[in-house]
Amino acid sequence: MPKVKTNRVTYPEGWELIEPTLRELQAKMREAENDPHDGKRKCETLWPIFKIAHQKSRYIFDIYHRRKEISQELYEFCLDQGYADRNLIAKWKKPGYERLCCLRCMQPRDHNFQTTCVCRVPKNLREEKVIECAHCGCKGCASGD
């Protein structure tokens, strides 16, 4: 008889330190996904989900790159298991993208006139002082703010 494959994941050392926070963020994500979206614009329904995904990625980025509290093995495990967005973290490492909210805001093909999102414009250069990104609800993620 063939062996039965199981999906048992072995967690690396140090997982106990970050597990409660990640579980809490996953519960928030589940709650945001199940929230009713009555009375909201179509684009506004996804804003809480983008915000929580950004929060999870930023948490893992901070504890590895800034505070150096977890090992590289645990960091790679989190990226491989989908706890954080690898591409977003790669952008955060580059100058000028330290505060990037989501990857859609920097892709020119998703915006009018083939430019980046309005939230990427520094606050002192904006004509309107209060804006919200249509994709993720960001109020400004330019690195010069």
Disulfide bonds with the S-S distance in Angstrom:
none
